[in-house]
Amino acid sequence: DYFSGNETYSLCMENSWQDMKTKMIRLNHDSFESDGQRPRLVMLSTDGYSNSFLADEGFLKAGVDILELINEEGFDFVENNLSEWLTQSSEDGSGDDISMCLVWTEG
């Protein structure tokens, strides 16, 4: 199915699991940055998060900011505050539900 604009399936629907799509992506040497380093953080979120930002730049910077917080304050700090941050982002932005997955690798 294709949606126009900002339309997506909703996670709150009774059978939303049937609309789930998956894709496996293998990270190999050719897919890394030119310095050959693996990504330190992969952030996946529903559109409720990206739609809570006025501009794409803010959304794209969020992953960088989260990685900086992990480095400075620790993973537990981010884990303990993430739910509140996402709730605040939704309330200040789109008002939509937000789901997020963070994949972090140490040093």
N, C-alpha and C positions, 0 to 999 in steps of 0.2 A: 504494500500500500504506500502511496505517496501523499503527503500532506502539503498544503501550501502555507507559506509563511511560518507562523509560530505554532501550528497545530501539531499535537502529538497524542499518543495514547495516554490515558490517565492511569496512574498506579492505584487509584482508589476504586476502580471498577472491580466488580466481583470476579471476573475472569481475566484480569489483567495479565496474569502469568501466561496466558495463551498468546499474547501479543509480544512476548519477549523475543528479542533477537540476540544472537551471540556471534562473536567473531574472535578467533584466536589470532594473535599477532606474535610471531617469534622475533625476539630481538637478537640479532646476530651482529657480528662485527660491522657489516656493511650498513646497518641501520643506526649506528651510533653517530654522535657528533664527530667532527673532523679530528678531535683529540682522542677518539677511541674510547671514551668513558661511557659507562652505562648510565642511564637516567637515575637520578637520586630519588625522584618522586614522580609518581604517576597519579594524577587526580582524575577521577571519573565522577561525573555528577549528572543529575537529571537537569532538564532545561529550566526548572524552577530556580536553580542557582544562577545560571548564566543570564536569565531574564531579569534577575534582581539588580543587575548593573546597568548604569546609564549608557556605558560604552564598552565595546569589546576589550579595550585596553585594561579596564579595571578587572574584568573577569580573567584575562590572561595573566595579569599580575598576581592574582590571588594564589596560584600555585607557588610562585616564587616567594610570596610572603609567608605561606604556610611552611615551606622548606626552611626559610630563615628562622621562623619560630621554633621549629624542631631543633635546628642547630643551636639556637641561643637558649631556649627554655627547656628543651627536652621533649621527647615524644609523648610522655605522660601528660605534660601540660596541654599539648594540642588535643590529645584524646579526651581529656577532662573538660575542655572548653568548646570543642567542635560543635556539639549539639546546640549550645547557646548561640554561637556565632551564626550557624545556619538559620536558626529561628529568627534572629535579629535581621539577617540579610533578607529573608522572606518578608518579614513585617515591614521593613524599610523599602522593599523593592516590589517584586511581582506579586507577593501574597500567595504564591503557589507552594505546594509541598516540595521539599528538597530531599533527595537521597544522594549520598556521596560515599565513594570508596577511595581511600588513600593507600597507595602501595609505596612504601618507603624502604630504601636500602641504606644500610650504614656504610659510611666511608668507602 
